[in-house]
Amino acid sequence: MPAVPDKIVQIAWRLVPARLERKLRTEAGYRFTRFAFVAVAGVITSQVMLAILVGPVQLSAGLSGVLASMTAALVSYLLSRWAWERKGRPDFLRETVPFWLVSAGVWVVLGLTSHYASVWAHSEDWTHWRRHLAVQGAYFLVNCVTFVVRFLIFHHVLFANKDRKPAAVPEPELATADAAASSNHDTGPIALLTGDSPRQQQGQHQGRHRA
């Protein structure tokens, strides 16, 4: 995947308060923040596609919901591999097939949501634009619910056997302490070779200067 999503995530981390960032820097939190970017991209894709199909194209609400979710699923699949740091050829049986099965379930749910939202809006005798907003609103709310469900499935089932924890960055205090400790033990190897302690070597060195 290109480096653009990583740059966007880095910018987003700078806006997060430090206390909240510490909680999100866990394995699950790290994957969740990356998958949140996937969800945003998927929601934008599906909502735009739904608006086009229901509006100018004038397809039925149910069919439009299914087609919109299918389009978003392709974007979600590519970005989900980035979210869980998958590279190379995907495992067809363990990764590709389960992903599209889950996506197919989401298509059915979102299609039914769009259909029944449209039927309800018609029963209320709403205008075209109000029906359009009702379908969009119901689709968006259920999409948020499926986002959480998909994340739990992907994190604990689909990608669970290959998860890698993000590289930990050493704390500055620990790095400084390690550097100071290493500088204090510079004479360690010499003392081991001569059999003298560092304090004895220091006294011998001062004695040579007096002589």
Secondary structure as the mmCIF struct_conf table of DSSP 4:
data_model
#
loop_
_struct_conf.conf_type_id
_struct_conf.id
_struct_conf.beg_label_comp_id
_struct_conf.beg_label_asym_id
_struct_conf.beg_label_seq_id
_struct_conf.end_label_comp_id
_struct_conf.end_label_asym_id
_struct_conf.end_label_seq_id
BEND BEND1 ALA A 3 ALA A 3
HELX_RH_AL_P HELX_RH_AL_P1 VAL A 4 LEU A 15
BEND BEND2 VAL A 16 VAL A 16
HELX_RH_AL_P HELX_RH_AL_P2 ALA A 18 LEU A 24
TURN_TY1_P TURN_TY1_P1 ARG A 25 ARG A 25
BEND BEND3 THR A 26 THR A 26
HELX_RH_AL_P HELX_RH_AL_P3 GLU A 27 VAL A 54
TURN_TY1_P TURN_TY1_P2 GLY A 55 PRO A 56
BEND BEND4 VAL A 57 VAL A 57
HELX_RH_AL_P HELX_RH_AL_P4 ALA A 61 ALA A 83
TURN_TY1_P TURN_TY1_P3 TRP A 84 GLU A 85
BEND BEND5 GLY A 88 ARG A 89
HELX_RH_PI_P HELX_RH_PI_P1 PHE A 92 THR A 96
HELX_RH_AL_P HELX_RH_AL_P5 VAL A 97 SER A 123
TURN_TY1_P TURN_TY1_P4 GLU A 124 ASP A 125
HELX_RH_AL_P HELX_RH_AL_P6 HIS A 128 ILE A 153
HELX_RH_PI_P HELX_RH_PI_P2 PHE A 154 LEU A 158
BEND BEND6 PHE A 159 PHE A 159
HELX_RH_3T_P HELX_RH_3T_P1 ALA A 160 LYS A 162
HELX_LH_PP_P HELX_LH_PP_P1 LYS A 165 GLU A 171
HELX_RH_AL_P HELX_RH_AL_P7 PRO A 172 ASN A 184
TURN_TY1_P TURN_TY1_P5 HIS A 185 THR A 187
HELX_RH_AL_P HELX_RH_AL_P8 GLY A 188 THR A 194
BEND BEND7 GLY A 195 GLY A 195
HELX_RH_AL_P HELX_RH_AL_P9 PRO A 198 ARG A 210
#
